[in-house]
Amino acid sequence: MPLITVELFAGRDTDTKRKFVERVTAEACDVLGCKPEAVHVIFKDIKREDWATGGVLWSDKK
């Protein structure tokens, strides 16, 4: 049972997530040899003010 966790900035619409899930599931099945029903995907939407790179919050980047 593969569990794929995807952390990304909040704001993606449902259609975008749906497309992503379809493609990631198909790839996981191809590589891992499992059935689509076995693949679980969890999205964790992160606010830009809760993510930093290089000591700078993404909400502060221009």
All heavy atoms as TSV, in Angstrom:
chain	resi	resn	atom	element	x	y	z
A	1	MET	N	N	0.838	-1.177	0.000
A	1	MET	CA	C	0.000	0.000	0.000
A	1	MET	C	C	0.881	1.237	0.000
A	1	MET	O	O	1.310	1.701	1.050
A	1	MET	CB	C	-0.907	-0.012	1.233
A	1	MET	CG	C	-1.653	1.277	1.423
A	1	MET	SD	S	-2.569	1.334	2.956
A	1	MET	CE	C	-1.444	2.266	3.977
A	2	PRO	N	N	1.223	1.773	-1.169
A	2	PRO	CA	C	1.991	3.001	-1.187
A	2	PRO	C	C	1.168	4.182	-0.688
A	2	PRO	O	O	0.010	4.333	-1.065
A	2	PRO	CB	C	2.347	3.208	-2.663
A	2	PRO	CG	C	1.882	2.012	-3.388
A	2	PRO	CD	C	0.988	1.250	-2.494
A	3	LEU	N	N	1.782	4.982	0.166
A	3	LEU	CA	C	1.177	6.228	0.633
A	3	LEU	C	C	2.086	7.353	0.163
A	3	LEU	O	O	3.252	7.421	0.556
A	3	LEU	CB	C	1.046	6.246	2.149
A	3	LEU	CG	C	0.635	7.576	2.772
A	3	LEU	CD1	C	-0.725	8.026	2.261
A	3	LEU	CD2	C	0.627	7.463	4.275
A	4	ILE	N	N	1.564	8.211	-0.686
A	4	ILE	CA	C	2.337	9.311	-1.246
A	4	ILE	C	C	1.818	10.603	-0.644
A	4	ILE	O	O	0.644	10.936	-0.792
A	4	ILE	CB	C	2.209	9.330	-2.779
A	4	ILE	CG1	C	2.699	8.007	-3.355
A	4	ILE	CG2	C	2.952	10.523	-3.368
A	4	ILE	CD1	C	2.317	7.766	-4.793
A	5	THR	N	N	2.698	11.320	0.054
A	5	THR	CA	C	2.329	12.589	0.666
A	5	THR	C	C	2.919	13.721	-0.164
A	5	THR	O	O	4.111	13.713	-0.464
A	5	THR	CB	C	2.853	12.673	2.114
A	5	THR	OG1	O	2.349	11.564	2.852
A	5	THR	CG2	C	2.407	13.956	2.779
A	6	VAL	N	N	2.069	14.666	-0.529
A	6	VAL	CA	C	2.488	15.785	-1.370
A	6	VAL	C	C	2.286	17.075	-0.587
A	6	VAL	O	O	1.167	17.417	-0.222
A	6	VAL	CB	C	1.651	15.828	-2.678
A	6	VAL	CG1	C	2.098	16.987	-3.555
A	6	VAL	CG2	C	1.730	14.497	-3.403
A	7	GLU	N	N	3.381	17.764	-0.304
A	7	GLU	CA	C	3.310	19.047	0.377
A	7	GLU	C	C	3.564	20.131	-0.652
A	7	GLU	O	O	4.551	20.075	-1.379
A	7	GLU	CB	C	4.336	19.108	1.503
A	7	GLU	CG	C	4.054	18.096	2.597
A	7	GLU	CD	C	5.022	18.203	3.766
A	7	GLU	OE1	O	5.820	19.163	3.821
A	7	GLU	OE2	O	4.982	17.311	4.617
A	8	LEU	N	N	2.651	21.094	-0.719
A	8	LEU	CA	C	2.775	22.168	-1.695
A	8	LEU	C	C	2.070	23.405	-1.192
A	8	LEU	O	O	1.324	23.362	-0.229
A	8	LEU	CB	C	2.228	21.736	-3.061
A	8	LEU	CG	C	0.893	20.998	-3.099
A	8	LEU	CD1	C	-0.283	21.923	-3.004
A	8	LEU	CD2	C	0.795	20.203	-4.390
A	9	PHE	N	N	2.374	24.521	-1.848
A	9	PHE	CA	C	1.710	25.756	-1.461
A	9	PHE	C	C	0.218	25.646	-1.721
A	9	PHE	O	O	-0.219	25.099	-2.736
A	9	PHE	CB	C	2.265	26.954	-2.225
A	9	PHE	CG	C	3.657	27.344	-1.823
A	9	PHE	CD1	C	4.630	27.592	-2.770
A	9	PHE	CD2	C	3.994	27.482	-0.486
A	9	PHE	CE1	C	5.914	27.959	-2.399
A	9	PHE	CE2	C	5.273	27.840	-0.101
A	9	PHE	CZ	C	6.231	28.077	-1.066
A	10	ALA	N	N	-0.570	26.166	-0.805
A	10	ALA	CA	C	-2.023	26.172	-0.943
A	10	ALA	C	C	-2.422	26.974	-2.168
A	10	ALA	O	O	-1.719	27.892	-2.584
A	10	ALA	CB	C	-2.657	26.775	0.314
A	11	GLY	N	N	-3.563	26.597	-2.752
A	11	GLY	CA	C	-4.091	27.378	-3.854
A	11	GLY	C	C	-4.374	26.591	-5.114
A	11	GLY	O	O	-4.987	27.116	-6.039
A	12	ARG	N	N	-3.925	25.318	-5.172
A	12	ARG	CA	C	-4.228	24.523	-6.362
A	12	ARG	C	C	-5.701	24.159	-6.354
A	12	ARG	O	O	-6.272	23.848	-5.310
A	12	ARG	CB	C	-3.422	23.240	-6.402
A	12	ARG	CG	C	-1.910	23.299	-6.385
A	12	ARG	CD	C	-1.311	24.291	-7.320
A	12	ARG	NE	N	0.098	24.174	-7.581
A	12	ARG	CZ	C	1.087	24.382	-6.726
A	12	ARG	NH1	N	0.843	24.630	-5.476
A	12	ARG	NH2	N	2.334	24.322	-7.119
A	13	ASP	N	N	-6.331	24.188	-7.514
A	13	ASP	CA	C	-7.746	23.830	-7.581
A	13	ASP	C	C	-7.920	22.306	-7.636
A	13	ASP	O	O	-6.957	21.562	-7.835
A	13	ASP	CB	C	-8.452	24.515	-8.754
A	13	ASP	CG	C	-7.880	24.130	-10.105
A	13	ASP	OD1	O	-7.435	22.987	-10.284
A	13	ASP	OD2	O	-7.893	24.981	-11.004
A	14	THR	N	N	-9.143	21.869	-7.459
A	14	THR	CA	C	-9.443	20.441	-7.401
A	14	THR	C	C	-9.103	19.738	-8.706
A	14	THR	O	O	-8.600	18.608	-8.694
A	14	THR	CB	C	-10.928	20.226	-7.040
A	14	THR	OG1	O	-11.177	20.852	-5.778
A	14	THR	CG2	C	-11.264	18.755	-6.929
A	15	ASP	N	N	-9.359	20.374	-9.838
A	15	ASP	CA	C	-9.038	19.750	-11.123
A	15	ASP	C	C	-7.540	19.488	-11.269
A	15	ASP	O	O	-7.135	18.440	-11.773
A	15	ASP	CB	C	-9.535	20.610	-12.289
A	15	ASP	CG	C	-11.036	20.548	-12.466
A	15	ASP	OD1	O	-11.644	19.544	-12.042
A	15	ASP	OD2	O	-11.603	21.495	-13.031
A	16	THR	N	N	-6.726	20.413	-10.823
A	16	THR	CA	C	-5.274	20.235	-10.875
A	16	THR	C	C	-4.851	19.070	-10.002
A	16	THR	O	O	-4.044	18.224	-10.413
A	16	THR	CB	C	-4.564	21.525	-10.431
A	16	THR	OG1	O	-4.944	22.585	-11.304
A	16	THR	CG2	C	-3.054	21.371	-10.446
A	17	LYS	N	N	-5.384	19.008	-8.791
A	17	LYS	CA	C	-5.054	17.901	-7.889
A	17	LYS	C	C	-5.541	16.572	-8.471
A	17	LYS	O	O	-4.859	15.554	-8.364
A	17	LYS	CB	C	-5.658	18.136	-6.506
A	17	LYS	CG	C	-4.983	19.256	-5.746
A	17	LYS	CD	C	-5.613	19.440	-4.387
A	17	LYS	CE	C	-4.947	20.542	-3.593
A	17	LYS	NZ	N	-5.534	20.712	-2.261
A	18	ARG	N	N	-6.699	16.580	-9.084
A	18	ARG	CA	C	-7.258	15.362	-9.696
A	18	ARG	C	C	-6.311	14.838	-10.784
A	18	ARG	O	O	-6.001	13.643	-10.832
A	18	ARG	CB	C	-8.632	15.651	-10.278
A	18	ARG	CG	C	-9.349	14.436	-10.808
A	18	ARG	CD	C	-10.754	14.756	-11.291
A	18	ARG	NE	N	-11.629	15.092	-10.154
A	18	ARG	CZ	C	-12.150	16.283	-9.912
A	18	ARG	NH1	N	-11.922	17.302	-10.722
A	18	ARG	NH2	N	-12.924	16.477	-8.861
A	19	LYS	N	N	-5.838	15.720	-11.657
A	19	LYS	CA	C	-4.903	15.324	-12.713
A	19	LYS	C	C	-3.613	14.771	-12.122
A	19	LYS	O	O	-3.074	13.763	-12.596
A	19	LYS	CB	C	-4.574	16.512	-13.618
A	19	LYS	CG	C	-5.687	16.935	-14.523
A	19	LYS	CD	C	-5.264	18.158	-15.332
A	19	LYS	CE	C	-6.444	18.780	-16.032
A	19	LYS	NZ	N	-6.075	20.031	-16.719
A	20	PHE	N	N	-3.119	15.432	-11.104
A	20	PHE	CA	C	-1.888	14.988	-10.454
A	20	PHE	C	C	-2.055	13.584	-9.877
A	20	PHE	O	O	-1.206	12.709	-10.081
A	20	PHE	CB	C	-1.493	15.979	-9.347
A	20	PHE	CG	C	-0.195	15.629	-8.677
A	20	PHE	CD1	C	1.005	16.050	-9.214
A	20	PHE	CD2	C	-0.178	14.881	-7.517
A	20	PHE	CE1	C	2.205	15.722	-8.601
A	20	PHE	CE2	C	1.010	14.547	-6.898
A	20	PHE	CZ	C	2.215	14.973	-7.442
A	21	VAL	N	N	-3.161	13.372	-9.172
A	21	VAL	CA	C	-3.428	12.076	-8.544
A	21	VAL	C	C	-3.526	10.969	-9.597
A	21	VAL	O	O	-2.993	9.875	-9.411
A	21	VAL	CB	C	-4.712	12.150	-7.687
A	21	VAL	CG1	C	-5.219	10.781	-7.310
A	21	VAL	CG2	C	-4.464	12.979	-6.445
A	22	GLU	N	N	-4.198	11.252	-10.692
A	22	GLU	CA	C	-4.335	10.245	-11.754
A	22	GLU	C	C	-2.971	9.837	-12.296
A	22	GLU	O	O	-2.679	8.649	-12.455
A	22	GLU	CB	C	-5.214	10.781	-12.877
A	22	GLU	CG	C	-6.675	10.907	-12.497
A	22	GLU	CD	C	-7.511	11.664	-13.523
A	22	GLU	OE1	O	-6.945	12.143	-14.544
A	22	GLU	OE2	O	-8.725	11.794	-13.295
A	23	ARG	N	N	-2.129	10.812	-12.569
A	23	ARG	CA	C	-0.814	10.522	-13.153
A	23	ARG	C	C	0.129	9.853	-12.161
A	23	ARG	O	O	0.849	8.911	-12.507
A	23	ARG	CB	C	-0.204	11.795	-13.719
A	23	ARG	CG	C	-0.972	12.304	-14.919
A	23	ARG	CD	C	-0.325	13.516	-15.516
A	23	ARG	NE	N	-1.182	14.092	-16.543
A	23	ARG	CZ	C	-0.862	15.166	-17.228
A	23	ARG	NH1	N	0.270	15.798	-16.998
A	23	ARG	NH2	N	-1.687	15.635	-18.144
A	24	VAL	N	N	0.137	10.357	-10.923
A	24	VAL	CA	C	1.018	9.764	-9.911
A	24	VAL	C	C	0.596	8.329	-9.611
A	24	VAL	O	O	1.439	7.441	-9.461
A	24	VAL	CB	C	1.026	10.630	-8.626
A	24	VAL	CG1	C	1.617	9.886	-7.454
A	24	VAL	CG2	C	1.783	11.915	-8.877
A	25	THR	N	N	-0.687	8.092	-9.547
A	25	THR	CA	C	-1.184	6.741	-9.288
A	25	THR	C	C	-0.778	5.795	-10.415
A	25	THR	O	O	-0.298	4.686	-10.159
A	25	THR	CB	C	-2.714	6.747	-9.113
A	25	THR	OG1	O	-3.037	7.566	-7.983
A	25	THR	CG2	C	-3.257	5.346	-8.897
A	26	ALA	N	N	-0.954	6.233	-11.659
A	26	ALA	CA	C	-0.577	5.392	-12.797
A	26	ALA	C	C	0.917	5.065	-12.764
A	26	ALA	O	O	1.319	3.916	-12.982
A	26	ALA	CB	C	-0.938	6.091	-14.105
A	27	GLU	N	N	1.758	6.059	-12.477
A	27	GLU	CA	C	3.199	5.835	-12.403
A	27	GLU	C	C	3.557	4.897	-11.267
A	27	GLU	O	O	4.397	4.012	-11.432
A	27	GLU	CB	C	3.916	7.155	-12.186
A	27	GLU	CG	C	4.709	7.780	-13.279
A	27	GLU	CD	C	5.252	6.929	-14.388
A	27	GLU	OE1	O	6.325	6.316	-14.224
A	27	GLU	OE2	O	4.631	6.880	-15.431
A	28	ALA	N	N	2.953	5.104	-10.106
A	28	ALA	CA	C	3.232	4.236	-8.952
A	28	ALA	C	C	2.883	2.785	-9.287
A	28	ALA	O	O	3.651	1.868	-8.968
A	28	ALA	CB	C	2.455	4.710	-7.731
A	29	CYS	N	N	1.759	2.583	-9.936
A	29	CYS	CA	C	1.343	1.224	-10.303
A	29	CYS	C	C	2.319	0.609	-11.292
A	29	CYS	O	O	2.672	-0.570	-11.181
A	29	CYS	CB	C	-0.068	1.237	-10.889
A	29	CYS	SG	S	-1.330	1.630	-9.679
A	30	ASP	N	N	2.769	1.395	-12.254
A	30	ASP	CA	C	3.710	0.907	-13.256
A	30	ASP	C	C	5.035	0.507	-12.614
A	30	ASP	O	O	5.575	-0.557	-12.882
A	30	ASP	CB	C	3.929	1.987	-14.320
A	30	ASP	CG	C	4.821	1.515	-15.449
A	30	ASP	OD1	O	4.557	0.421	-15.996
A	30	ASP	OD2	O	5.777	2.235	-15.789
A	31	VAL	N	N	5.554	1.356	-11.754
A	31	VAL	CA	C	6.865	1.115	-11.154
A	31	VAL	C	C	6.802	0.068	-10.039
A	31	VAL	O	O	7.669	-0.803	-9.936
A	31	VAL	CB	C	7.460	2.438	-10.605
A	31	VAL	CG1	C	8.719	2.191	-9.803
A	31	VAL	CG2	C	7.722	3.410	-11.753
A	32	LEU	N	N	5.765	0.136	-9.217
A	32	LEU	CA	C	5.676	-0.729	-8.043
A	32	LEU	C	C	4.895	-2.021	-8.292
A	32	LEU	O	O	4.892	-2.912	-7.447
A	32	LEU	CB	C	5.039	0.033	-6.882
A	32	LEU	CG	C	5.778	1.300	-6.436
A	32	LEU	CD1	C	4.969	2.036	-5.385
A	32	LEU	CD2	C	7.169	0.964	-5.926
A	33	GLY	N	N	4.202	-2.084	-9.422
A	33	GLY	CA	C	3.448	-3.293	-9.734
A	33	GLY	C	C	2.247	-3.508	-8.834
A	33	GLY	O	O	1.943	-4.642	-8.468
A	34	CYS	N	N	1.573	-2.436	-8.485
A	34	CYS	CA	C	0.396	-2.551	-7.623
A	34	CYS	C	C	-0.845	-2.091	-8.369
A	34	CYS	O	O	-0.763	-1.542	-9.461
A	34	CYS	CB	C	0.584	-1.745	-6.351
A	34	CYS	SG	S	0.817	0.023	-6.628
A	35	LYS	N	N	-1.989	-2.307	-7.770
A	35	LYS	CA	C	-3.247	-1.875	-8.355
A	35	LYS	C	C	-3.551	-0.440	-7.909
A	35	LYS	O	O	-3.141	-0.031	-6.818
A	35	LYS	CB	C	-4.381	-2.797	-7.916
A	35	LYS	CG	C	-4.231	-4.197	-8.452
A	35	LYS	CD	C	-5.396	-5.056	-8.044
A	35	LYS	CE	C	-5.209	-6.462	-8.616
A	35	LYS	NZ	N	-6.321	-7.334	-8.294
A	36	PRO	N	N	-4.294	0.314	-8.735
A	36	PRO	CA	C	-4.615	1.697	-8.371
A	36	PRO	C	C	-5.308	1.821	-7.013
A	36	PRO	O	O	-5.079	2.795	-6.294
A	36	PRO	CB	C	-5.545	2.158	-9.499
A	36	PRO	CG	C	-5.178	1.312	-10.658
A	36	PRO	CD	C	-4.781	-0.023	-10.080
A	37	GLU	N	N	-6.121	0.842	-6.664
A	37	GLU	CA	C	-6.834	0.895	-5.380
A	37	GLU	C	C	-5.888	0.856	-4.184
A	37	GLU	O	O	-6.267	1.205	-3.063
A	37	GLU	CB	C	-7.814	-0.278	-5.261
A	37	GLU	CG	C	-8.831	-0.365	-6.371
A	37	GLU	CD	C	-8.303	-1.001	-7.662
A	37	GLU	OE1	O	-7.500	-1.959	-7.598
A	37	GLU	OE2	O	-8.683	-0.512	-8.730
A	38	ALA	N	N	-4.648	0.432	-4.415
A	38	ALA	CA	C	-3.682	0.328	-3.323
A	38	ALA	C	C	-2.924	1.629	-3.083
A	38	ALA	O	O	-2.268	1.792	-2.055
A	38	ALA	CB	C	-2.680	-0.790	-3.616
A	39	VAL	N	N	-3.013	2.559	-4.035
A	39	VAL	CA	C	-2.240	3.801	-3.945
A	39	VAL	C	C	-3.046	4.874	-3.234
A	39	VAL	O	O	-4.174	5.175	-3.604
A	39	VAL	CB	C	-1.836	4.287	-5.357
A	39	VAL	CG1	C	-1.053	5.593	-5.257
A	39	VAL	CG2	C	-1.043	3.224	-6.092
A	40	HIS	N	N	-2.448	5.455	-2.213
A	40	HIS	CA	C	-3.073	6.533	-1.444
A	40	HIS	C	C	-2.244	7.804	-1.629
A	40	HIS	O	O	-1.017	7.756	-1.575
A	40	HIS	CB	C	-3.132	6.186	0.043
A	40	HIS	CG	C	-3.931	4.959	0.327
A	40	HIS	ND1	N	-5.236	5.007	0.735
A	40	HIS	CD2	C	-3.604	3.645	0.235
A	40	HIS	CE1	C	-5.689	3.777	0.894
A	40	HIS	NE2	N	-4.712	2.937	0.591
A	41	VAL	N	N	-2.919	8.925	-1.867
A	41	VAL	CA	C	-2.236	10.211	-2.015
A	41	VAL	C	C	-2.874	11.198	-1.043
A	41	VAL	O	O	-4.098	11.324	-0.988
A	41	VAL	CB	C	-2.354	10.760	-3.461
A	41	VAL	CG1	C	-1.656	12.104	-3.574
A	41	VAL	CG2	C	-1.789	9.757	-4.465
A	42	ILE	N	N	-2.028	11.858	-0.271
A	42	ILE	CA	C	-2.499	12.871	0.681
A	42	ILE	C	C	-1.846	14.199	0.324
A	42	ILE	O	O	-0.626	14.283	0.184
A	42	ILE	CB	C	-2.135	12.492	2.129
A	42	ILE	CG1	C	-2.844	11.203	2.532
A	42	ILE	CG2	C	-2.480	13.629	3.089
A	42	ILE	CD1	C	-2.422	10.681	3.892
A	43	PHE	N	N	-2.666	15.215	0.152
A	43	PHE	CA	C	-2.159	16.564	-0.082
A	43	PHE	C	C	-2.098	17.314	1.240
A	43	PHE	O	O	-3.036	17.268	2.030
A	43	PHE	CB	C	-3.082	17.345	-1.032
A	43	PHE	CG	C	-3.020	16.885	-2.451
A	43	PHE	CD1	C	-4.013	16.081	-2.975
A	43	PHE	CD2	C	-1.966	17.271	-3.266
A	43	PHE	CE1	C	-3.968	15.660	-4.296
A	43	PHE	CE2	C	-1.907	16.851	-4.585
A	43	PHE	CZ	C	-2.914	16.049	-5.098
A	44	LYS	N	N	-1.000	18.008	1.457
A	44	LYS	CA	C	-0.865	18.906	2.598
A	44	LYS	C	C	-0.607	20.289	2.032
A	44	LYS	O	O	0.480	20.570	1.528
A	44	LYS	CB	C	0.280	18.463	3.508
A	44	LYS	CG	C	0.022	17.142	4.207
A	44	LYS	CD	C	1.126	16.825	5.176
A	44	LYS	CE	C	0.821	15.527	5.909
A	44	LYS	NZ	N	1.858	15.229	6.900
A	45	ASP	N	N	-1.638	21.121	2.056
A	45	ASP	CA	C	-1.507	22.490	1.566
A	45	ASP	C	C	-0.844	23.350	2.639
A	45	ASP	O	O	-1.299	23.387	3.784
A	45	ASP	CB	C	-2.877	23.064	1.211
A	45	ASP	CG	C	-3.467	22.420	-0.036
A	45	ASP	OD1	O	-2.700	21.820	-0.803
A	45	ASP	OD2	O	-4.673	22.531	-0.235
A	46	ILE	N	N	0.210	24.018	2.249
A	46	ILE	CA	C	0.996	24.831	3.173
A	46	ILE	C	C	0.849	26.300	2.788
A	46	ILE	O	O	1.002	26.663	1.619
A	46	ILE	CB	C	2.491	24.446	3.111
A	46	ILE	CG1	C	2.695	22.928	3.220
A	46	ILE	CG2	C	3.284	25.214	4.165
A	46	ILE	CD1	C	2.323	22.327	4.532
A	47	LYS	N	N	0.571	27.144	3.761
A	47	LYS	CA	C	0.522	28.581	3.498
A	47	LYS	C	C	1.952	29.094	3.285
A	47	LYS	O	O	2.904	28.594	3.890
A	47	LYS	CB	C	-0.127	29.320	4.672
A	47	LYS	CG	C	-1.595	28.999	4.847
A	47	LYS	CD	C	-2.214	29.856	5.932
A	47	LYS	CE	C	-2.021	29.140	7.247
A	47	LYS	NZ	N	-2.611	29.864	8.382
A	48	ARG	N	N	2.086	30.082	2.411
A	48	ARG	CA	C	3.419	30.625	2.101
A	48	ARG	C	C	4.131	31.166	3.342
A	48	ARG	O	O	5.355	31.119	3.427
A	48	ARG	CB	C	3.319	31.705	1.030
A	48	ARG	CG	C	2.990	31.130	-0.328
A	48	ARG	CD	C	2.943	32.217	-1.403
A	48	ARG	NE	N	2.753	31.619	-2.702
A	48	ARG	CZ	C	3.741	31.210	-3.503
A	48	ARG	NH1	N	4.986	31.356	-3.118
A	48	ARG	NH2	N	3.479	30.660	-4.669
A	49	GLU	N	N	3.362	31.662	4.308
A	49	GLU	CA	C	4.006	32.180	5.523
A	49	GLU	C	C	4.469	31.065	6.462
A	49	GLU	O	O	5.139	31.326	7.454
A	49	GLU	CB	C	3.084	33.161	6.263
A	49	GLU	CG	C	1.796	32.564	6.759
A	49	GLU	CD	C	0.634	32.740	5.799
A	49	GLU	OE1	O	0.840	32.958	4.596
A	49	GLU	OE2	O	-0.508	32.649	6.280
A	50	ASP	N	N	4.134	29.826	6.131
A	50	ASP	CA	C	4.556	28.687	6.941
A	50	ASP	C	C	5.690	27.893	6.293
A	50	ASP	O	O	6.003	26.777	6.712
A	50	ASP	CB	C	3.360	27.750	7.187
A	50	ASP	CG	C	2.299	28.383	8.063
A	50	ASP	OD1	O	2.646	29.301	8.852
A	50	ASP	OD2	O	1.127	27.982	7.966
A	51	TRP	N	N	6.321	28.460	5.254
A	51	TRP	CA	C	7.386	27.771	4.526
A	51	TRP	C	C	8.505	28.767	4.287
A	51	TRP	O	O	8.268	29.902	3.888
A	51	TRP	CB	C	6.835	27.288	3.194
A	51	TRP	CG	C	7.658	26.281	2.432
A	51	TRP	CD1	C	9.006	26.291	2.234
A	51	TRP	CD2	C	7.162	25.150	1.735
A	51	TRP	NE1	N	9.383	25.231	1.458
A	51	TRP	CE2	C	8.257	24.516	1.133
A	51	TRP	CE3	C	5.887	24.617	1.540
A	51	TRP	CZ2	C	8.125	23.364	0.366
A	51	TRP	CZ3	C	5.768	23.479	0.781
A	51	TRP	CH2	C	6.874	22.858	0.203
A	52	ALA	N	N	9.735	28.352	4.536
A	52	ALA	CA	C	10.880	29.229	4.306
A	52	ALA	C	C	11.983	28.470	3.584
A	52	ALA	O	O	12.142	27.260	3.755
A	52	ALA	CB	C	11.415	29.779	5.618
A	53	THR	N	N	12.726	29.191	2.772
A	53	THR	CA	C	13.903	28.655	2.099
A	53	THR	C	C	15.016	29.675	2.217
A	53	THR	O	O	14.791	30.867	1.968
A	53	THR	CB	C	13.591	28.388	0.603
A	53	THR	OG1	O	12.501	27.487	0.483
A	53	THR	CG2	C	14.806	27.775	-0.105
A	54	GLY	N	N	16.178	29.225	2.633
A	54	GLY	CA	C	17.316	30.130	2.746
A	54	GLY	C	C	17.106	31.232	3.776
A	54	GLY	O	O	17.630	32.328	3.628
A	55	GLY	N	N	16.314	30.941	4.792
A	55	GLY	CA	C	16.100	31.910	5.853
A	55	GLY	C	C	15.065	32.973	5.534
A	55	GLY	O	O	14.929	33.951	6.261
A	56	VAL	N	N	14.331	32.786	4.435
A	56	VAL	CA	C	13.326	33.777	4.021
A	56	VAL	C	C	11.984	33.075	3.831
A	56	VAL	O	O	11.878	32.054	3.151
A	56	VAL	CB	C	13.737	34.448	2.682
A	56	VAL	CG1	C	12.700	35.457	2.246
A	56	VAL	CG2	C	15.098	35.117	2.818
A	57	LEU	N	N	10.948	33.645	4.458
A	57	LEU	CA	C	9.600	33.113	4.258
A	57	LEU	C	C	9.188	33.309	2.807
A	57	LEU	O	O	9.472	34.350	2.207
A	57	LEU	CB	C	8.602	33.823	5.172
A	57	LEU	CG	C	8.715	33.589	6.661
A	57	LEU	CD1	C	7.764	34.504	7.410
A	57	LEU	CD2	C	8.429	32.135	7.000
A	58	TRP	N	N	8.479	32.347	2.256
A	58	TRP	CA	C	7.997	32.470	0.880
A	58	TRP	C	C	7.015	33.623	0.749
A	58	TRP	O	O	6.918	34.232	-0.301
A	58	TRP	CB	C	7.402	31.158	0.400
A	58	TRP	CG	C	8.467	30.246	-0.111
A	58	TRP	CD1	C	9.192	29.331	0.613
A	58	TRP	CD2	C	8.980	30.200	-1.435
A	58	TRP	NE1	N	10.104	28.719	-0.197
A	58	TRP	CE2	C	10.000	29.231	-1.459
A	58	TRP	CE3	C	8.676	30.881	-2.601
A	58	TRP	CZ2	C	10.713	28.930	-2.614
A	58	TRP	CZ3	C	9.384	30.565	-3.750
A	58	TRP	CH2	C	10.385	29.601	-3.746
A	59	SER	N	N	6.298	33.939	1.800
A	59	SER	CA	C	5.375	35.071	1.753
A	59	SER	C	C	6.105	36.402	1.638
A	59	SER	O	O	5.523	37.403	1.220
A	59	SER	CB	C	4.480	35.077	2.990
A	59	SER	OG	O	5.252	35.174	4.177
A	60	ASP	N	N	7.396	36.422	1.972
A	60	ASP	CA	C	8.196	37.639	1.870
A	60	ASP	C	C	8.918	37.760	0.533
A	60	ASP	O	O	9.455	38.820	0.222
A	60	ASP	CB	C	9.226	37.705	2.991
A	60	ASP	CG	C	8.593	37.869	4.362
A	60	ASP	OD1	O	7.424	38.315	4.420
A	60	ASP	OD2	O	9.256	37.545	5.362
A	61	LYS	N	N	8.935	36.705	-0.254
A	61	LYS	CA	C	9.616	36.754	-1.544
A	61	LYS	C	C	8.792	37.512	-2.557
A	61	LYS	O	O	7.574	37.450	-2.549
A	61	LYS	CB	C	9.887	35.337	-2.058
A	61	LYS	CG	C	10.887	34.608	-1.190
A	61	LYS	CD	C	11.233	33.266	-1.778
A	61	LYS	CE	C	12.236	32.590	-0.887
A	61	LYS	NZ	N	13.236	31.852	-1.587
A	62	LYS	N	N	9.450	38.243	-3.395
A	62	LYS	CA	C	8.771	39.038	-4.417
A	62	LYS	C	C	8.734	38.295	-5.720
A	62	LYS	O	O	9.576	37.661	-6.149
A	62	LYS	CB	C	9.478	40.366	-4.601
A	62	LYS	CG	C	9.688	41.110	-3.306
A	62	LYS	CD	C	8.654	42.190	-3.142
A	62	LYS	CE	C	8.982	43.034	-1.959
A	62	LYS	NZ	N	8.333	42.949	-0.801
